[in-house]
């Protein structure tokens, strides 16, 4: 693997691990939760590492994922509102 243009190869390795962890989390989710994760990543451009970390925190804190994302600064208040709107439209 070439690391040309990457100042710290460990950052790339860390991001790869987080993407793997996100895939692991997603395999245990129902279809609505999987769509939410895709919405977060594709529409709101939240990194897989941020989503995976928030999902771990969500399991530990037993809080809803959108609130965990906001509480830990992974999404802005505007993005949190977009998540709530998306969620409401899925019902």
N, C-alpha and C positions, 0 to 999 in steps of 0.2 A: 504494500500500500504506500503510495506516495504522500508525503506530508508537505509538499511544496505549497507555500502560501499559508501554512498553518504555523503559528508561532509556538504553540504548545500542543504536541500530539496527544497529551493526556486529556485535553478538552474533547478531542474527537472520540477517544475511547470512552470517555464518560457519557457523551451524547449517545453513542451506540448502545451502551448499557441501559440508559434511560429509555431508549426506543424499544429495546427488548422487553424491559419491565412493563412498559405501556401495553405492548402486545399481550404479555402475560395477563395483565389486569383485564384487558378487553375480552379475552377468551372466557372469562368468568362472568361477564355482564349480559344482561338481557338486551334485546335489540334496541329498545329506547335509549338505554344508557350508552350503547355503542354509537348510536346516531348522535347523541350529545357530545361524545368524545370527538367524533369526526367534525361536528359543528365547531367545537372549540379550536381544533387544529386547523381546519380548512378555512372557515369563515372569519374567525377571530385571530388567526395566526398565533395561537398560543403554542409554544414549543412542546414537543413530546416530553422533554425532561420536566417542564413545569407541570404538565398534566399528571405525569406519573408521580411526582413528588406530592402534588395536591391529593391524589388518590390515596397515597400512603397515609397522609395526614388525616384524610377523611375517615379512613378505617380506624385510626388511633383515636381521633376526637369524636368519632361517630356523628359527624355533622354532614350536612348536605354539601356535595362537591362545589356548587356555585359559591356558597358562602366561604368555604375553605379557600377557594381560589382568590376571593376578594380579601379575606382576612390576612392572607400571607402575601398580598401584593402581586399576585400573578395576573390579575385583571383589574381594570379601572372600574369606577362606579358606573360609567357609561356601558362598558362591556358587561358588567353584572346585569344591568337592565336588559341588555340584548339577550343574555342567557335566559332571564326570566320570561321575556317575550317569546323566545323560541320554545321554551318549555310549555308555556301556556298554549301555544299553537299546535303542540303535538297531541293534545287531548282531544 
